[in-house]
Amino acid sequence: MHEEIVAPPVFGIRQQNALLRSVYNWMMLGLFISGVTAFLISLSSGIQQLLFSSPFVVWILLIIELGLVFAISSGIRRMSPSQAALLFILFSFLTGVSLSFIFLVYTSHSIAVTFFVAGLTFGLTSLYGYITKVNLASWGNYLFMGLIGIIIASIINIFLHNTIISWVVTYLGVIIFVGLTAYDTQKIRRLGESAGTADKNVFGKLAVIGALSLYLDFINLFLLLLNIFGRVRE
């Protein structure tokens, strides 16, 4: 799951750092909400049983989350910044609900270690996207085609249960989301560099849509790395 930034560039060069700070602040808030939600739900066996006793509930959550991503991305121009922010917070909460399953599958230590590894990988890659002079725009088509490819392969493998396909998807997914992190960071930076008149409403909406993109990059990277490094509970 990944969100493409489609809003037009409207900010002057002085806005660049302010936009990036706002994007990262929103992203960190989203991760905090998701993490706390997942952890608290993991403490309640009753809620866990309600959520994961039936795949029907999991699919409903996934559909709602996908709906929120599309609602934010397609409706961002018509929304107010507060509406976009509210939907992002709701999405972060529901993602935390979905992610609470990892505490049932993996040990807390391996989750913490993988989160650190994912955070370090994300941070270094995002930094590269911010400072590099190389134009990463050409990466976009290849990364999105690769993303579609691993999504299709993952869906097919739900029925095949093929271990080789699973590991190929996992490792290719890590490469793709590392690339998307750099790509999205540079794209956000360029939005901040572009000349134009600063507008608080547009600024706020761009900050949320940018945070959503990087949030999705991080969450997917974390889950893929957890599949590699996570230690299953015995």
N, C-alpha and C positions, 0 to 999 in steps of 0.2 A: 504494500500500500504506500503510495507516494503521491505527493501533491506538487503539481507544476505551478510556479509563480507566473501569473499571467497579467498582473497589473502593469500599467504603463509607467515608465520612469518619469518622475516629476520633481526630483529634489536636486538642489544645488550641492556643490562639493562640500560645503560646511555641514550639511546634514548627514554625511556618510557615517561618521562614528556614532552619532545619535541614533540613527536608524538601526545600526548593528547592535548597539547596546540594548535598545528596546526589543529587538528580535530575540537576543539571547536571554533577556530577562523574562520574556513571555515563555520561551522554551523551557527555561529552568523552573518556572512556576508550574508549567504543565507536567514536567517530569516529577516535581515534588508532589503534586496532587495525585498523580498516578501511583507513585511509589507508596505514599502513605495509605491510599485507598487499598492497594493490593495487600499491604502488610496487615492492615486492620482486618480485612476480610479473611486473611489466612488464619487469624486467631479464633475465628468462629467456625466450628465444624458444622453447625446448623446451616449457616449461610453458604458454606462451601458445598454442602450436600444439595442444597436447593439449586445452586448455580450449575453444578457439574454432574448431577445425577442423570441428566438428560441432555443429549446433544442438541435437542431442539432449543433449549435456553441459550446455549452457546451460539448457535446460528442466529438467533434473534439479536443477541448483543452485537455480533459481527455486522449484521445488516444495518443496525442502527448506527454503528460507528462509521461504516462506509457512507451511509446517508448523510451524516454530519460533515464528513470530509467533502462530499460533493456539494452540500448546501453552502458551506463556507466558501469553497472555491468558485462555484458558479454564481453565487449571490453576493460576493464580496463588494461589488460596485454599488449595489443597491442598499447594502446594510450600513448602519451607523457603526462607528468603532466599538461602542459598548455592546451592540448586538453580536458583532463578530467575536469580541472577547468572551461574551457569555457562552456562545456556542463552542469556542475553543476550550473553555473550562469544563463544560459538560462533556465534551469529547475526551478530555484528559481523565475525567472521573470514570467514565465508562470503560476507557482503556485500562485503567487501574483495576476495575472489576474483572475484566477479562484476564488480565495478567496475574491475578491472584493464584491461578492454577500452578504457576511455577513453584510456589512454596510447597505444593503437594508433591511435585515431581522431583525437584532438585533440593540439595542441602543448602541451608542458609549461607554457609561459608562459600560454596561454589558460586552462588548467586552474587554475593558481595564481590568476590574476586573478578567474576566476569563483568560486573558492572564497572569496576575500576578499569579493566582492560578496554571495555567498550568506550568509556569516557575518555581515556587517554588516546585511543585510536581516533575517536571522533574529534577531539580537541586539536590534535596534530594535523589531521586532514583538513579540518575547517580553517586552521591557521594557514595551511598551504594555499587553500582556495582564496584566502584574503590577501596574501602577500605576493602570490605568483604573478608574473607579468605575462605568462602564457595564457592565451585566450582559450578557455575551456568550453566555449559555446559549441565547438565541433563534437565534444563528447556527448552532448545531449541526446542525439538520435540513437547512438549506439547503446547508451545506458538505458534509455527507455525501452528499446527493443529487447535488450537483455532482461530487463525487469518483467516485461510481458512474457518472455520465454520461461523464466523461472516460475512465474505464477501459473502458467499453463502446465508446466511440468509438475508442479506441486499438486494441482488439482487432479491430474491424471494419476499421480502416485498415491492419492487417497484410496484408489481402487486397486492399484497394483501392489502396494506395500513393498516396493523394491528398495533395498538398502543402498544399492549403488546410486540410483537416481536421487535418493534422499541426500546422500553426501555430496554428490555433484551440485545439486541445487544449493546446498548450504554454503559450500566454498565459493561458488560463483556469486551467490547472493552477497557474501561478505565483500567481494571485489566490487560488485555493482553499487552497493550502498556506501562504500568508501568513496567511490567515484562521484556518486550523487551528492555526498556531503561537500566535497570540494566544489563541485559544479554549482550547487545551490548557494553556497557561501559567496562565491564570486558573483553570481547573479544578483544577490542581495546587495553586495558592495557596489555593483554598477548602478543599481537603482539609486543608491545614495549619491553616486558621483554625477549622475545626469543633471543637466542644467534645467532649471524651472523654478516656479514659485512654490515656496513651502506652503503646505496646507495641512493643518492639524488633523482633519478628518482622514485625508488620504494617508498621511503619515501613520496614524493609528491603525488603519486597516492593512497597510503594507507590513507593519510590524507583526500583526497577528498572522497573516498569510505566510510571511517568511518564517515565523516561529513554527507554524504548523508543518512546513516543509522540512525544517531541520529536526523537529520533534520526531516525525515519521522516519527520517533517516536514522536517527539514533535508536529508536525503539526497535526497528527492524534489524539494525546492526547488532544490538544487544541480544535479541532473541536468537539470531543466527550463531553468534559466538557462544551463547549459552548451550546451544545444541552441540557445539564442539567441546567446550571446556566444562560444561555443567556436570556435576556428579549426582547421579540418580540416587534417591533415598532407597535404603534397603528395607 
